[in-house]
Amino acid sequence: MEVKGREKADWGFQTAEIGWHKCYITEGIEINTKEDTGKKTLLFQFEVFEGRSKGAKLRKYVPMGLDFGEQMVQDILVCAGVANAFEKKFPANATVFDEQVIDGMKMKLPGCEVSIKVTHREYDGKTYAEIDRLRPAGVTDDEGYNNPEAAGNGTTPQSAQQQPVQAAAAAPTATDGW
């Protein structure tokens, strides 16, 4: 056999450090259903592509069927710079949890860059990295966020509000925006 085993194999996952990281959204967007409750979540996966945590992989489970979950997915679309394409592609009454919209996310989101803020939590003696905040690619601080005087709409700075639109417009697309 070509591949040989090792006596000192380390298969542990790399935990991303606390703080801001530049990430790609990766393939693997999927619906998960908890067997005991039947509750569904939409899984998004991210990979850090620079810094000391380069290569760390993180997951974000978004609750389906809840307004909070829908807002989280819309935030991902905005920060990834594809919200305008989704607005044009799907009818106004569509939700981000509709099958065709999820299929669109599987096509459009992998490879998109975003900035995430990681926090840690302890559970059963293990340290877990959690995605606490999401921003457009390159925005790696909290300046102006949730500060109505510094922000255009009270939630995000004007530069970050405009960035997704510019990113979506600059990306080469098919004639229908896809």
N, C-alpha and C positions, 0 to 999 in steps of 0.2 A: 504494500500500500504506500502511496505517496506521502500522505499526511501521517506524522508520528505523534504519539501522545507525549505529554510532559509530566514529570513527577511533581512539579510545582505549578499547577494550573490555577489561574486567577480569573474567574468569570464574573466577578462582581460588577455591578453597574457603577458608572462614574456619576457622582452626585455633583450637580452644578453648584458653584459657590454662590453665596448670598450676594445679590447686587444685580446690576443691569448686564444683559448679554445680547449680542446680535445673533439672531437665529434664522434658520430657514424653516418654513413649514414643510414637513415631509409627507410622503405618501402614507397611507394608512388611516385616512379619515373613514370612520365606520360607526355604525350604530351598535351599541352594546345593550343587552337586556339582562337585568338582574333576575336570576331564576326565582329567588324567594319572593320578590315583590312585583316583578313584571315591569318595574320602572325602566325607562330607556334613557340612555345618554348618547351624545354624539362625541366621539373621540377625535381630538386633534393632536398631532404629534409634531414636536419641534426638535431641532438639533442645533446646538451652539456651534458656530463656525469660526470663532476666533477667541483669543485670550486663553487664560489658564484652564478654563472649563471646556475648551474646544473638544468636540466629539460627544459631549454630554447630551443625552436624549431626555426629553421631558414630555409628559402627556398632560392634556387638559380634558377633563370629562365635563361636558356641558349638558345640564338637565334638559331633556326634550319636553315640549308641551307646556313650558312655563315662560312667562314674560321675561323673567331674568335670563333664562337660557337663550331666548331669541335675541335679547340685547347683547349678550356675550358674543353670539355668532355674528351679529351685525358689526360689532366692534372689531372682530377679527377681519371681516371683509374690508372695512374702512382702513384699518392699519396695514393690511396687505396691499392696499391700492387697487382693489378690484370691485369695490362697491358700485361704482357707476356702471360697469359692465353687467353686473347682476341686475341693477335697476332697469337697464334697457332690455335685457334678455327675458326677464320673467314678469308676468302680469302683477299689477298692483296688489291683488288679493292673495298672492302666493306668500307662504311663510318660508323661513330658512329651513324648516323641517320637512318640507315637501320633497318627495323622492327625486324629482327632476332638479331641484335646487341643490340637494345633497350631491347628486351626480355631477352637477356643475362645479361644486366645490372640490370634488375629487379630481376634476380636470384642471381647474384654474389655480388652486392654492398651493399645491406642491411646488417648491422652489421659490415661493414668495418670501421676501425678507421682512422681518419684524424685529422690534426690540422688546425684550421681556424683562421683568424684574422678578428675581427668584428670592423666595424666603425659605426657611427650613422649619420643619416641624418634626417632633419626636413621636414615635409610635411603636410600642412593643420593643423598645430598646434600639430602634433603627432610626436613622436620620433620612427624612424624605424632603426632596426639593419640590417646591410648589411654585407655580406661576401666579404671582400676586398682581402684576400689572402688565399691560400690553400697550405699546406705542408704535407709531409708524417707524420704519427702518431709519436708524440713525438718531432717533430721539431717545436719549438715555438718562434723562433726569425728570424730576417732577416739577420743574420751574414752570409756573403759569397754569398748571393743571388744577382744576377745582378752585380757581381764584378768579372770580368774575371780573376783577379789574385788569388782570393780565390776559384774560382769554376773551375770544370773540363771542362765545356763547355760554360762558360760565363753566365749561367743562374741559376744553382743550385750547391751547394757544392757536392763534390764527395760522401760524406757519404750519402746524401739524394738521389743521383742518384742510389746508389747501394741498398738502403733499400727496394724499391719496389720489386726488383728482388729477394732478400732474403726472403721477406715476402711471395711472390707468391710461391717460391720453397718450403718453409716450411709448407705451408698450405696443409692439407690432401685433395686430389682431386680424382675424378673418373678417370678411365683409359684414357678418352679423355681430361683431364684437367678441367673437370667441375664436 
